[in-house]
């Protein structure tokens, strides 16, 4: 639950910061800001969805008989 809350807070801060860019820097076009905002949102969603543990693959161990 802690990770979910952290991701939601980061998304709110990220999107709020991206929405303030036109007010703070009026000459910057939204076409330059939007890809960064979307990619950071996708990264945060991947952190939330993808598993945090990886499998222990033992491909090159000798087979004990």
N, C-alpha and C positions, 0 to 999 in steps of 0.2 A: 504494500500500500504506500510505503514511503517513496518508492521509485515512481509510482504513478503520480503522486502529488508533486514530486520534483519535476517530472516531465511536463505536467500541466502548467506549473509556475514558469518554467523556462519558455514554454510556447507562448504564454501570455506576455511575458517580458519581450520576447523576440518579436512578436507581431505588433506589440505596442511601439517598440522602437522603430520598426519598419514603417509604421503608419505615421510616425512623427518626422520622418525624413523629408517629406515634401514641405513641411512647415519650417524646419530648421535649415534646409538647403533647397531653396525653391528652384535652382537651376539644374538640379540633378533630375534626370528623367526616370520615371518609374520603371522603364524597361531595363535600367541598370540595377535597380534595387530588388525587383521582384524575383529574379532567379536565385539570388542569395537567400532571400526569405523562404522561398519554396524548398531549396536544398537543405537548409537548416531544419525546417519542419520535417522533411523526409528523414533526415538523420535522427531526429528525436523520436519519430514514430518507429524507425528500425530499432532503436535502443529499447523501446518499450515492447515490441513484438518479438524480436529474435531472441533465441535462448542465450543465456549468459554462460552456460557451461558447455564445453565441447566434449566429445567422446574420447575415450582413451583407446586409440587405435594401436594395435600391436602387430603391425604388418611384417616386421622384419625380425621378430623373435623366433628362436629355434623351437620347433615343435618337440615337446617332451614326450618320449614314448617309454 
